[in-house]
Amino acid sequence: MQQTPPTHPGDEAAPGTPGTGEDICPRCRGSGIIDGDRECPDCGGTGKIVEGIGGG
């Protein structure tokens, strides 16, 4: 059984949702770290978020 990756507060949708894609987390700018030593809560320390793509 395939397990779904976790979502984080900065994600707009679950990973793999049609019409979404990965982007660099705007809060930590892709580092996964804020305030010099804390894990970014928006991306869970990954440096990436899932957001909607395209226009509409």
C-alpha positions in Angstrom: 0.0 0.0 0.0 1.4 3.4 -1.0 1.6 6.0 1.7 0.6 9.6 1.0 3.3 12.1 2.0 2.3 14.4 4.9 0.9 17.9 4.3 2.2 21.0 6.0 0.6 24.3 6.9 2.1 26.0 3.9 0.6 23.5 1.4 -2.5 24.4 -0.5 -3.2 20.7 -1.3 -1.9 17.2 -0.7 1.1 16.2 -2.7 0.0 14.6 -6.0 -3.2 16.5 -6.2 -4.0 17.2 -9.9 -3.4 20.9 -10.8 -0.7 21.3 -8.1 3.1 21.3 -8.0 6.0 21.8 -5.7 7.5 25.2 -5.2 10.0 26.8 -2.9 8.6 27.7 0.5 8.3 31.5 0.6 8.7 31.7 4.4 12.2 30.0 4.6 13.1 30.6 0.9 13.8 26.9 0.4 16.2 26.4 3.3 13.8 24.6 5.6 15.1 26.8 8.5 13.9 30.0 10.0 15.4 32.2 12.7 18.8 30.6 12.1 18.0 27.3 13.8 14.3 26.5 13.8 12.5 24.1 11.4 10.2 26.1 9.2 6.6 25.3 10.3 5.1 26.1 6.9 7.1 23.4 5.0 8.0 21.1 7.8 11.7 21.7 7.2 11.6 20.4 3.6 12.0 23.8 1.9 9.1 23.0 -0.4 5.4 23.5 -0.5 2.6 22.2 -2.7 0.6 24.9 -4.4 -1.9 25.3 -7.3 -0.5 25.9 -10.7 -2.0 27.5 -13.8 -4.5 30.2 -14.0 -8.2 30.3 -13.7 
